[in-house]
Amino acid sequence: MARRALILVEGHRGNGLSYVQAAQHLGLHPITLSADPTQYSYLAAEEIETILVDTDNLDALIRECSQLRATYDIAGITGALDSVYAAVGKLCQHFDLPGPNPRSIERCSDKFTQRQLLAGAGIPIPAYRLAANATDVQSSAAEIGLPVILKPTVGSGSRGVRLCRDVDELTEHTDYLLGGKHTWRSSPRILIEEFAQGPYYFAETMGNEVIGIGAGDWGRPPHFVCRAMTFPALLSDNEHK
C-alpha cells in the first residue's frame, strides 16, 4: 500500500512547522513544494521532504503532484500562505481532492472585488475607489477626502499599505507603489479607501460556518504592521453579537 502524504504548497516562517507536525500526527508524510525552501529553516532542521518548484506556475505544480502520485497516496493538498490558497484550490480540483473553491479565493483575495461584493450585499463599508495611475489616485482621494488608505488590491501582511494624511504623503506613497519599489504580481491596481478608525476583528470560517472570532493589534500609523493576534477575541456578549 502506498504511503499517504500531505502536500504543502510553500511553508511559513511562523507556523509552518505546526502544519508539518499536524500532518505527522495524522499519520501523513508531509511534502513541501517551494520556490525557495531555504527561507523555511524547519524544513532542513526536521528533514522534511522538499521539492524545488516554481509555485507561481500552476502547470509546474500539477506536474510535480502527478509525479508524486506515482509513489504516494495523496491525502490532501494545502498551504499556510494566503498567496497560495487559489493555487491550492485549483490543484485540489484537478486531482479531485477536497479543497477551497479557487474562484471564491480569488474574489476574496482581490480587495476591490471584495469591496464590490460587500457593497452589493448591502454591508456597510468605507468609501473606496480603484486607480491604476497617479492621476486616478489623486482624483479618487479628492473625491473621498483625506485622510485615506492606499493599498495594492492584492497582497497580504500589510505590504504596501499606508495611511496618507495629506497630499504630500499621498504623492510619496503613490510614487512608492508605482515607481518600481513595490513588487507587483500583476498589473498595478491601487485601492483608495476612506480611513475608518476602530478595533480590528476577524472571523475564521470554514464553508458557511464561523469557527471563531479573533482580534488584531497593529503598530502606529501611517504603516499598519501587525503586532499581535488574539484568538479567540475577548468579547462581551454584546460585542460578540
C-alpha positions in Angstrom: 0.0 0.0 0.0 1.3 3.4 -1.0 2.3 5.8 1.9 -0.2 8.5 2.5 1.1 12.1 2.0 0.0 15.6 2.6 1.4 18.1 0.1 2.1 21.6 1.4 2.5 24.4 -1.2 5.2 26.6 0.3 5.8 26.8 4.0 5.5 29.5 6.6 8.3 31.1 8.7 5.9 31.5 11.6 3.6 28.4 11.9 4.8 26.2 9.0 6.3 23.7 11.5 2.8 23.3 13.1 1.4 22.2 9.7 4.1 19.6 9.3 3.6 18.3 12.9 -0.2 18.2 12.4 0.3 16.1 9.3 2.7 13.7 11.1 0.2 13.5 14.0 -2.4 12.3 11.5 0.0 9.6 10.1 0.6 11.5 6.9 4.0 12.1 5.3 4.4 15.9 4.7 6.0 17.1 1.4 6.7 20.8 0.9 6.7 22.3 -2.6 8.6 25.6 -2.6 10.3 28.0 -4.9 12.9 28.7 -2.1 12.9 26.1 0.6 15.9 27.8 2.4 13.6 30.5 3.7 11.9 27.9 6.0 14.6 26.8 8.4 12.4 24.0 9.9 12.4 22.0 6.6 16.1 21.2 6.9 16.1 21.0 10.7 13.3 18.4 10.7 14.5 16.7 7.5 11.2 17.3 5.8 10.9 16.1 2.2 11.1 19.2 0.0 10.8 19.7 -3.8 12.1 22.8 -5.5 9.4 24.1 -7.9 8.0 27.4 -9.2 4.9 27.7 -7.0 3.6 30.6 -9.2 3.4 28.2 -12.1 0.2 26.0 -11.9 1.3 23.6 -14.6 4.6 23.0 -12.8 2.7 22.3 -9.6 0.4 19.8 -11.4 3.4 18.0 -12.9 5.1 17.6 -9.5 2.0 16.4 -7.9 1.3 14.0 -10.7 4.8 12.5 -10.3 4.3 12.2 -6.5 1.1 10.3 -7.1 3.2 7.5 -8.7 4.8 7.0 -5.3 2.4 8.3 -2.7 -1.3 8.2 -1.9 -2.0 11.9 -1.8 -4.5 12.5 1.0 -4.7 16.3 0.5 -3.1 19.5 -0.7 -2.9 22.7 1.4 -0.7 25.6 2.4 -0.2 28.2 5.1 0.2 31.3 3.0 -2.7 33.4 1.7 -0.9 33.8 -1.6 -1.1 30.1 -2.4 -4.8 29.4 -1.5 -6.1 29.9 -5.0 -3.4 27.6 -6.5 -4.2 25.0 -3.7 -7.9 25.1 -4.7 -7.1 24.6 -8.4 -4.8 21.6 -7.5 -7.5 20.1 -5.4 -10.0 20.4 -8.2 -7.5 18.9 -10.7 -6.8 15.9 -8.5 -10.4 15.5 -7.2 -9.5 16.3 -3.6 -11.5 18.3 -1.1 -10.4 21.9 -1.0 -11.4 25.6 -1.3 -13.2 27.0 -4.3 -10.4 28.8 -6.2 -12.9 31.3 -7.7 -14.1 32.2 -4.3 -10.5 32.6 -3.0 -9.6 34.8 -6.0 -12.6 37.0 -5.3 -11.7 37.3 -1.6 -8.1 38.0 -2.4 -8.8 40.9 -4.7 -9.7 43.7 -2.3 -11.5 45.8 -4.9 -13.7 42.8 -6.0 -14.3 42.0 -2.3 -15.5 45.6 -1.7 -17.8 45.4 -4.6 -19.3 42.1 -3.4 -19.8 43.5 0.2 -21.4 46.7 -1.1 -23.7 44.7 -3.4 -24.8 42.6 -0.4 -25.7 45.8 1.5 -22.9 45.6 4.0 -21.7 49.0 5.2 -18.0 49.6 4.2 -15.8 52.7 3.9 -15.9 54.6 0.6 -13.4 53.2 -1.9 -12.1 53.8 -5.4 -9.8 51.9 -7.8 -6.8 53.5 -9.5 -4.1 52.4 -12.0 -2.1 55.6 -12.2 -1.1 58.7 -10.2 -3.8 60.9 -11.7 -6.5 58.5 -10.7 -5.1 58.2 -7.2 -5.2 62.0 -6.7 -8.7 62.4 -8.1 -10.0 59.4 -6.1 -8.5 60.8 -2.8 -10.1 64.2 -3.5 -13.5 62.6 -4.0 -13.3 60.5 -0.8 -11.5 63.2 1.3 -8.2 62.9 3.2 -7.0 61.0 5.1 -7.2 57.9 3.0 -5.6 54.4 2.9 -3.6 53.4 -0.1 -3.0 49.7 -0.7 -2.4 47.2 -3.5 -5.6 45.4 -4.4 -3.9 42.1 -4.0 -1.4 41.2 -1.2 -1.2 40.4 2.5 0.8 41.2 5.6 0.1 45.0 5.2 2.7 45.2 2.4 2.3 48.5 0.6 -0.5 49.7 2.9 -0.2 53.2 4.2 -2.3 56.0 5.8 -2.0 59.2 3.7 -3.0 62.2 5.8 -2.1 64.9 3.4 -1.3 65.5 -0.3 2.5 65.1 0.3 2.1 61.7 1.9 -0.4 60.7 -0.9 2.1 61.6 -3.6 5.0 59.9 -1.8 3.2 56.6 -1.4 1.8 56.7 -4.9 5.4 57.1 -6.2 6.4 54.2 -4.0 3.7 51.9 -5.3 4.0 52.8 -9.0 7.7 53.7 -9.1 9.2 50.2 -9.1 9.8 49.9 -5.3 6.8 47.7 -4.7 6.7 44.2 -6.2 3.5 43.6 -8.2 2.4 40.1 -9.1 0.2 41.5 -11.8 -0.6 44.9 -13.4 -0.6 47.7 -10.7 -4.1 48.3 -9.2 -4.4 50.6 -6.2 -7.3 50.7 -3.8 -8.0 54.1 -2.2 -10.2 53.8 0.9 -11.8 56.1 3.4 -9.9 55.9 6.7 -12.0 54.2 9.4 -10.7 54.0 12.9 -11.7 51.4 15.5 -10.8 47.9 16.9 -9.9 45.2 14.4 -11.7 41.9 14.4 -11.6 38.9 12.0 -13.8 35.8 11.6 -12.3 32.4 10.8 -14.8 30.4 8.6 -15.0 27.0 7.0 -17.6 26.9 4.3 -20.6 28.8 5.7 -19.7 28.1 9.4 -17.9 30.6 11.6 -15.3 28.8 13.5 -14.3 31.7 15.8 -13.6 35.4 16.0 -10.2 36.9 16.6 -8.8 40.4 17.3 -5.7 42.1 16.0 -3.3 44.7 17.4 -1.5 47.0 15.0 1.5 49.3 15.2 1.1 53.1 14.9 0.1 54.7 11.6 1.0 55.5 8.9 2.1 51.9 8.5 -0.1 49.0 9.7 2.3 46.3 11.0 0.6 43.5 12.9 2.0 43.2 16.5 -0.3 40.5 17.9 -3.3 38.4 17.2 -5.7 37.1 19.9 -7.8 34.1 19.2 -10.5 33.8 20.3 -11.1 37.5 20.8 -12.0 38.6 24.3 -15.5 39.8 23.6 -18.6 40.6 25.8 -21.9 39.0 24.7 -23.0 42.3 23.1 -19.7 42.7 21.2 -19.9 39.1 20.0 -23.4 39.7 18.6 
